[in-house]
Amino acid sequence: MEKTPLKFLWHYIKIFKWFFLAMFVLLAIATICGQLYPLYLAKIYDTAAGKAESPTYWQDIWRFAIIGFGLGLAKVLLFDATFFLAAKFFPEAKTLVSQDTFDHVNSLSIRYFNEEMSGRIATKVNQLQKNIIMVFNEMMHSVSSLLFLGFAVFIISMMNFYFMVAMLVWMAMIVAVAYVLGSKRRILAHEVGKQESMVGGVIVDSLSNYSEVKSFANFHLEKLNLLKHLRGLRKAESKEQLIKAYIHLALNLVAVLSMLGFMFLAIWVFKNKGIDTTQFIYANTLFAMLATIVFDLTWLYNNLSSIIGNIRSALETLSVEPEIKDSYKAKPLQADKAEIVFDKVRFAYAGKNPIFNDLSLTIKAGEKVGLVGASGAGKSTFVKLISRYYDVDGGAIEINGINIKDITQNSLRKNIAVIPQDISLFNRSLADNIRYGRPNASDDEVKEAAAKASAALFIDKMPQGYETIVGERGVVLSGGERQRIAIARAILKNAPILIFDEATSALDSSSERHIQESLKQLMQNKTVIAIAHRLSTLKEMDRILVFDDGKIIEQGTHETLLRRKGVYYKLYNMQADGFMHSDTPKTTNQTSL
């Protein structure tokens, strides 16, 4: 995405060049007709002031009237034709900008979304697509006004040398007023755009966390936070409106004074035989029209300054280069089985100490590996690197011998099914949320996946069944129900790599027992990586890796690690004794880890 407003606009102007060319041609012809129209009106007035006894008196008047009417009609029809073009062009342009912006934002890294408020991003996306259409609309009017201005100034200047000097002085004065005040408005509009996005971000942030707001009874705090940002927006908007009022006043004064001044100049030139009667009437008529046109044009310029300021503000947030890109040689990953190799991997989050330093590890195709360790030991980072949410600083991660940097990101993630601890569902039907794992899945396949995940048990009890809308982030479902939908989604996806992040943590013992057999079927012939504490999950693992400070300090089966009586053994006993949020007794089959 282009980073400057002019480059951003030029990108879409090139795409719709034929529309702009057609618009320019129509407006140019309409402008010429509009310029000639008052000339024939002047001829009518001049003829009417002559002697009525002339044999061609009424013939001339009718001839000039018919030509003038034809020119006026042509101007109206040609100018209005541009609106019919715009009726097709503007929706297409708006759709394309929205689509391109959405695509670009979704190409950005996890780091970007961690650092930016989702409400602020949404506000900027909306701001961008709305303002670019406003720019094109203002451009259409500006082209018409500029063409009229150019032709009119040329015609008036050609009538008399003094008119030429007057036009140059007048144009310089108008440009100076528009530039000075317009530049200030552009800066203020940029600030308004920033403040608007902050207000949008605060509102969305508060609404998306409404349960916390209510549970802590902190609506007043949220209101104060919003009011603080609204005051900033109000202050910025007041400044912009004030400069807008100054611009309007200045332009009106210039218009009134210039019309009066030109009238006296035209009278002086006329009295000194510098122009004839027709030219006198035509020049004054054109200048009266010019004064209005220039007022509109400078006002359009200032509106454009405001709009450009908003676009610049939006681009500052959105025109970020994707941190992770597909290389030119990246190819789709096609795999039924997946071997994962960490080869001397080094990685650190920006501004923080390294998480991994020369980490080497091989997870064989079809192997089931559990990850254990204290918070911050590197477990979550380990699985995020496999999905290439971040790029490693050194070394390589390979799948089936291919560096994941040489695999397209979409195909890489299509081969990985993730069941996170914090499940986020779309505000759509249950069927749509399950089908998200494989969009082309049939209704029967969706129901089969739900049954395997024990989700059908509660779905069938709902009045609308699979068509039940789950609400924002799945709010109408319990934590365990959301987790079963996520498991059904992963079952339907049927990817060769499975990543579990506390996949059964929100399930009660009864629900967990229901899906254990399903999980066993799901894990067959899959490469499984499970961040888990429950023994019911870990005991199915072929190998358990114990992480500490980014290093694997122990590995082996559950029984092997217990016999070794190392760190894993200590964690096991601490949890069994109730120090690590366990609510189950210390038994071989039920203890949490």
N, C-alpha and C positions, 0 to 999 in steps of 0.2 A: 504494500500500500504506500502510495506517495505521501511524503511527509509535509509538503507545503501545500497550502490551499490552491495556488495557481497550477501546480503540477497535477494535483488531484483533479481539478476541474478540467484541465486540458486532456487528461486521460479519457474522460467521458465525452468530451467534445469530439475527439477523434473517432470514438466508437459511433457516435450519432452525427457524423459529419454531413451526411446527405440531408438530414433534417435541417441542420444549421444552414447549409447551402441553399436549400429550397426557401427557407425562411428569409435569408438575406436577399435573394432575388425578388421574392414577393414584396418585401418591405422597400427595396430600392425602387421598384416600379411604382409602388403605391406612393412613395415619397415624391417622385418626379410628378406624378399626377397631382399630388397635394400642393406642390410648388406652383404648378401652372394654373390651378384652379382659381386662386385669387387674382392672377393676371387677367383672366377673362372677366372676372367681376369688375376689375378696375377699368377694363375696356368698355364694359356696359355702363359704368358710372360716367366715364368720359364722354361716351356717345350720347347718353341721356342728357348731359349738360349742354350738348351742342344744339343746333337748330333743328327743331322738329320738322321743319319744312323740307329738309333734305330728302331726296327721293329714296335713299337707301337707309333712312333712319330706323324704321322698324325692322327692316331686313337685317341690318347689322346687329341690332339688339338681340333678335331671335337667334341669329347665327352664333353670337358670343354666348348666349344663354345655353344653347344646345351643347356647344363644345364644353362650356363650364360644367354643365350637368353631367355630361359623359365622364369628364375628368374626376369630378367629385364622386360619382358612383363607382368608378374604377378604383379610386383610392379606398373607399369603404369596403368594397368586395375583396380586394387584394389583401388589405390589412386584416380583415376578419378571417380570411382564409388561413392565416397563421394560427388562429385560435383552434381551428379544426385540426391542423397539424399537431398542435400542442396537446389536444385531447388524446391523441394516440401516443405521442412521444413522452409526455410527463409521467404517466403511469409506468411505462416501460423503463424509463430512466430510474425512477424511484425503486422499482422492483430490483433492477440490476445493482444499484448502489447498496440496497439492503442485503442482497444476496452476497455481493462481494465482501461487504463489511463483516457479515456473519461468518463467511468462509475464513476470512483473515483472522478474526478473533479466535475462532476455533482451532486455528493452526498454531496459536501461541502456546507457550509451555505452561506447565503446572505452576511454575514460579510466578508467572504473570498474574494468574488468578489468585494466588495466595497473597499477593501484595496489593491488588486492586479490589475495591468493593464491587460486588456484582451489580448493585443498583447504579453505581456510578458508570460502569461499563454500559449497562442497558440504556441509561440516559444519553450517553455519548453516541451510541449507535443510532438512536432515534433522532438525536440532534443533527447528526451528519446527513441522514437521508432526507430529513425535512428541509434542511438549509440548502442542500444542493439544488433541490427543485425550486426553492425561492430564488436562488442565483440565476437559474436558467430563465425563470419567469421575468426577473428584472433585466436580464440580458436582452430578452426579446423586446421589451419596451425601450431599453437603452439604444439598441441598434436603430430602431425606428426614429428615435429622437436625434441620434447622432447624424443619421443620413439627412434628416430634415434640416438640422442645424448647418451641416456642411454645405448643402445646396443653397440654403437661404442666405448664408453669409457670403457665399461666392456671388450670387446674383446681385445682392445689395451692393457689395464691394465694386462690382463691375459697372454699376450705374454712375458712381461718382467717386473721386479720389478722397473727398472728406468722409464719405460713408465708409470707405475702406479703413481709414485711420480710426474712425469711431468704432468699427467692428473689432479691430485689433485691441484697442484699449478696453472695450467692454468685455471681450473674451478673457483677457488677462485678469481683469478684476474678478470675474466669475470663477475662473480656475483657482485663483488665490484663496477666495473664500471657501470653496469646496474642498480644496486640498488641506488647508490648515485645520478647519473644523472637522472635516471627515477623518483625518488622521487621529484626532483626539477621540472621536466616537468609535473608531475601530479598536483602539486600545481599551476603551471602556466596555465595549461589547465582548471583547475577549474575556474580561474579568467577569462579566455577567454570565457567560457560558461556563466558566469554572465554578462559580457559585451555584448555578442551577444544577450542575452535575453533583456537587456536594450535597445539596438538599435532596436530590433524588436518591443518592446513595444512602443517606441517613434514614429516609423513609422506608426504603426497601429493607435495609438492615434491621430496623426495628420491627417491621411487619413479619419478616421471615423468622424472627426470634420472639414472636408474640407470646409463646408459652412461658418463656423465661421472664418476660416483662410482667406477665400476670402472676406467676408464681412468686416473684420477688416484690410484687406490688410496687413496681417502679415506673408506672406510667408517667408520673410527674417528672421523673428524671429524664425520660425519653422526650417528654414535651419540652423541657428546658433545653435539651440538646438540640432539638429541631428549631426552637425559637432562636437559639444562638446563630445557627446557620441561616435561618430566614432573615435575621437582621443583617447579616453580611450580604445576602442577595438583595434585600431592600435598599441597602446603602449603594450597592453597585448599580442597580437599576435606576435609582434616583439621579445619580451622576450622569448616566447615559441619557435619561429623559431630559435633563437640564441642558446638556449640550445639543440635544435634538431641538429643543425650543429655541436656543440661540441660533442654530442653523436656519430654522424656519423664519425667524425674525430677520436675519441678515439677508436671506434670499428675497424675501418680500420687499425689503427696503431697496435692494439693488434693482428689482424688477420695476417698482414704481418710479424711482428716480431715473432709471435708464430710458423708460418709455417716454417720460416727460422731456428728457434731454434730447432724445432722438427726434421727437416731434418738432421741437424748435430748430434743430439742425436741418431737418428736411424742409421746413418753411423757409429758412434762410437760403438754402441751396436753390429751392424752387423760385424764390423771388429774384435770385441772381441768375436765372435762366440756366441753372446747372442741370435741371431735369424738367421733363414735360409733365402735364397733368396726370397722364396714365402712370408714369413712373413714380410721381409723388404719392398717388393713391396706393399703388402696388407696394412701394417701399414701406409706407406706414402700416399697411395691412400685414406684410411679411414680418415686420419688426414686432408688431403686437402679438402675432403668433409665436415669434421667436422668444419673446419674453416669457410666455407661458411654457414653451418647450424647454428653455434653459432652466426655468424654475423646476420643472419636472425632472429634467436630466440631472441637475445637481442634487435634487432630493433622492433620485434613484441611486446616484453615486454614494450618497451617505448611507442609504439603506444597504447598499452592497458592502460598504465598509463594515457595517454592523454584522451583516451575515457572514462575511469573510472572517471577522473576528470570532464568531461562533464556530465556524468550520475549523479555524486554527486551534481553538480550544479543544475541539473534539479530536482532531488529529494528534495533538500532543499526548492524548491518552491512548488512542487506538493504533496510531501508525508506528507500532513497535515491531522491529524485525523478529520473526520467529527464532527463538533461541535454539530450537532443534529442527533441522531441515533434512529432508531426504537428499542423499547425495545423487549426483547425476547417474551413477552406476547402480543405484538401489533397485532391487528386484523384489517381486512379491515372494513371500514365504509360503511354500506349499509343503505341509508336513502332516503325516499321520501320527508320528512319534517325534519326541523332541528331547535331545540331549543338550543340557545347558552347561556351559563352561565359563567360569570366571578366571581370566588369565592375567594375574598380577594387576588387579584392578585398584586404581587409586581414585578416591572421590572425596570432595569436601563441599558443603554448602557455602554459598557466597559469604565471605566475611567470617567464616567459622573454621574451627580446627578440623583436620581431616577425619572422616568417618572410617574410611578404608585406606589401608596403605599396603599395596602389593598383596591383595587378597586373591588367592588361587583356590579353585574348588571345581569339582566336576559332579554334576547331578545327571546320572544316567537316564536314558529314555525309559519311561515307565517307573522310575524310582519315586518313592514317596518319602519326602523329607519334612521333618518338623523343625521349626525355629523357636528357640527358647532364649530368654535373656531379660535382663532388667530394661526398663524404659530408657531409650537413648542408646542402647547397645548396638543398633544398626539393623534390626530385623526389618522394619518397614522400608528403610532405605534400600535394603537388599532386593526386595521384590519390586520396588519402584524402578530401580535400575534395569531390571529384566524387561519391564514394559517400556523402557526408554522414556520415562517421564523426565529424566535428567540424563545428560551425557556424562560419561566417566571422564576424569581428568587425565587418566593414564591407563595403560593396559587395554584389555578388550573383553567384551562379553560376547560369546558365540552361541548360536543355536544350530545344532547339526553341522558344526564346523564353519558356519557363516557369521561373520561379525554383524551384530544387529544394526550397525551403522550402514551396512550395505543391504539392509532389508527395508522396504517401504514401511513407514510407521503404521499405516492402516492394516496392512497384511500381518504385521507383527502382532498387533493387538487383537486382530480377529482370531489369532491362534492361542490367545490367552483368555481364560475365563476367571474373573476375579469376584470373590464373594467377600465384601468388606464387612467390618464390624458395624460401621455406621451406614446403614442402608438408606439410599436416597432414591425415591420413586418419583415418576412423573405424575402430574395431575391429570391422569388419563385412566382408562379402564384397567381392571386387573388383567384382562386378556392382552391389552396393548403392552403393559409392563412386562409380562412374561414373554411375549413375542419379541420384545426388544433384543432378546438373545439371538433370535433368528427371524428377521422381519418377514420372510416368505413362508414361515411355518403355517400349517393348516390349523383349524380349530381343534381337530382331534389331537394333533401333536402338542398343542398348548395344554389341553386337558390332561394328556398323558404325562407331560412334564410336571404339571401341578400335582397330579396324583403321586408321582414318585417322590416329590418334595413334601408330601403330606399337607400341601396347601389346599387341596380339594376338600379337605375336612371342614374348613371354615368358609371356603368360597361357596360351596353348595348350600350353606345355610343363609347366605345373604339374599335379600329379596331380588336383586338384579343379577345375581350370580357373577359370571365373568365380565359382565358389562358394568359392574359397580365402579364408580369413579372414586379413586383412593384419596383425593384431596392433595393439597400442597405437600410435597415430600412424603406422601403416603400417610398423612396425619390420621386418617380414619382407621388405620390398622394399628395393632399393637406391635411392639418391637419384635416379638417372636414371629408374628404373621408377616411383617415386612421381610424378615430374614428368610422365611420359607419361600416368599416370592422371588427373592434374589437367588436362592438355590435352584428354584424351578427355571429361572432365566438361564443359569449356568448349565443346567441339564440340557436345556434346549439348544444352547450354543454348541455343546459337544466339542469343545476345543481340546487340542492335545496337551495343553499346559493348564493346570488348575492352581489358582492361588487362593488360599483360605486365610482370612484375617479374622480369627475368632468367629468362624462361620456359624457356630452353634451357641455362641455366648448368650444370646437373648432368648434361648429356648429353655423351657422348663424340662425337668427330667422325662416327663411323659412324652412331650413333643420330640425331644432329642432321640428317644428310643424309636419313635416312629420313623425317623429319617435315617437312622444309622445304616440300615440295609441299602437304602437308596444311595447314600453317599458311597458305600462300598462299590455298588454297581457303577456309579459315576466315575470313581477313581480307577476303575479297571483300565489297564493299558494307557493310563495317563501319567504324565510327569506332574507330581503333586508337590507343592510347597505350602506348608501350613504354619502360619503364626498362630500358635494355640497354647492353651494352658490345660485344658481338660484332658485327663488321662484317657477318656473314652475316644478322643481323637488321636492323641499321640501314640497310643499303644498299637494303632494300625500302621504307623510309620515304619519304613524300612531303616530309616536313620534319623537321629535327632542331632541338630547342631546347636551347641550352646554358645551364644554370642556374649562377648564382654568387651566393651570399648572398641567395637569394630573388628574384633578378632574372634576366630572360632577356637575356643579354648578346650572344648570337648566335643566328641561326636561318637555316635554308636546307637544301638537300639535302647529302648527303655530299660529293659532288664540289665543290659551291659552297663549302662551308666549308673544304675542304682547300685550294682555290685562294686563299681569303682569307688563309690563314696566320695565323689568330688563335688564340684559346684552344683551339678544337676541334683545330686543326692540331697544337698543342703536345701536347695530350692524346694524340692519335693517335700521334705520334712517341715520346712517353714510353712508351706501352704497347708499341709496336713494338720499342722498345729493351729491354723487360723490366722497366720500373719499376712497371708497374701489373698485376702478377700475370698477365701474358700468357705462354703457353707455346707460342706459334706464331710463325713467322717473319714479317717485315715484307713481306707481299705484299698485293696489292689484294683478293684473295678470302678470305684466311684470318686476317688480323690481327685481334686482339681490340681492342675499344674500350669 
